[in-house]
C-alpha cells in the first residue's frame, strides 16, 4: 500500500517561515508529479505548487516568490519551503502524488493524498 506521510506544519507569525515535508512509502518505482494543495473551511481545495520528476514546477500566483517546491526522487519526498508567510496562507495543506508507478504493476496510480497538516499564520 502506498502512503503519503506529511510533517512540518504548525503556528508561525506573519513574515515567518515553515518547511513542509511529504514522504511517499511503499513499493514505489517512480512518481511523475508531486505537489501541495491547501484548503480552508467552506472553500474548495486549491493547488499551491507541483513538481514533476524532471523538476518542472508550477505555482499558484499568490505564492510565487515566497514558496519553493522541491523533491528528492531517491526518497520519494517532496518539500515546500514557505517564506514571508501571510495570514491568508492559513489552511490545511495536503500532499498529493500523481502517476505513482508501483513495483509489479504496469499501470500507475493517480491522485494519492496525505492526511493534511495545519499551517496557521497569526500574530
N, C-alpha and C positions, 0 to 999 in steps of 0.2 A: 504494500500500500504506500502511495506517495503522500507525504505530508509536508506542509509548509509551517515552519516554526518562526515566529516573529519575536523581536525584542527591541528595546531601546526607547520605547515611549515613556512619557512622563510629563511633569509640570515644569514649565520654563517661563521666564519673564520675557516680555516683548523685547526683540533685539537679540535674544539668546539663540542658542544652537542645540540641536539634537541630531543624533545619528541612529537611524533605524536599520535593523538587520533582519534578513529573512533567509533561512536556510531550508532548502528542499531536501528531503531524505527519502530513501527508497532505492530500488534497483534502477537508477536513472542513467541513461546513456547520454542524453543531452536535453537542453531546454532552449527552444528558439527565442522566446520572449519572456522576460520577467518584468514586473512593474509594481507600482504602488498606486492605489486608489484611496479615496477618503470619502467619508460620509458623515453628515450631521443629522440629528433628528429631524424628520419631516422633509428631507431632501434626498434626491437621487444620488447614488454613489457616482463619483466623478473621477476621471483619470487625473493623476498627478504627474507621473513620469513612467516611461517604459524604456527598456534597453534590450536589444537583441543580442544573440550570441556573438555577433561580429562587432558589437559596440555602437550600433546605431541607436540614437536616443530621440525621444520625444518628450515634451514638457507642456504642461498647462501654462498658458500665457502668464498668469499671475504669479507663478513661482520661478519663472526664468530669471537667471542671475542670482537667485537666492538658494535654490535647491540643486543638488547634483546627484544623479543616479550613477551607480557603478555596479560591477558584478565580478565575481570570481568564478569562472567557469569550472575550475577544478573542484571547488567546494559546492557548486550549485547554490551559491549565495548571492543575493542582491542587497545593496545598501542604498540608503537615501540620506545624504548629508543635508540637513536643513539649517540654513543660516538666516540671520535677520528675520527671525520668526515674528509673525504678527498675530494678533488675536483672531483674525479671520482664518488662520491656519488651524485653529482648534477643530478637531474631528477625530473620529476613529479611522485609523489608517490600516488598510488591508493590503497584504501582499498577494500578487497574482502570478501564476505561471501558465503559459500557453504553449501548446505543441510540445508536450513533455514526452520524450521517447524513452520507453521502459525496456529493460533487458528482456528478451524473449518474445516481444510483440512487434508486429510490423506496422501497426498504426500508432499514432500519437494521441495523447490525452490533452484536452483543451480546458482552459478556464478552471484551474485549481485555485482555491482561495485559502488564505490563512485565517486565523481566528480573529484578527484585528487587534490593534494596540492603540490605546488612547493617547493622544497628544493634546495637551492643554496649554495654551499660551495666555498668561494672565499675570497682571501685576498684583 
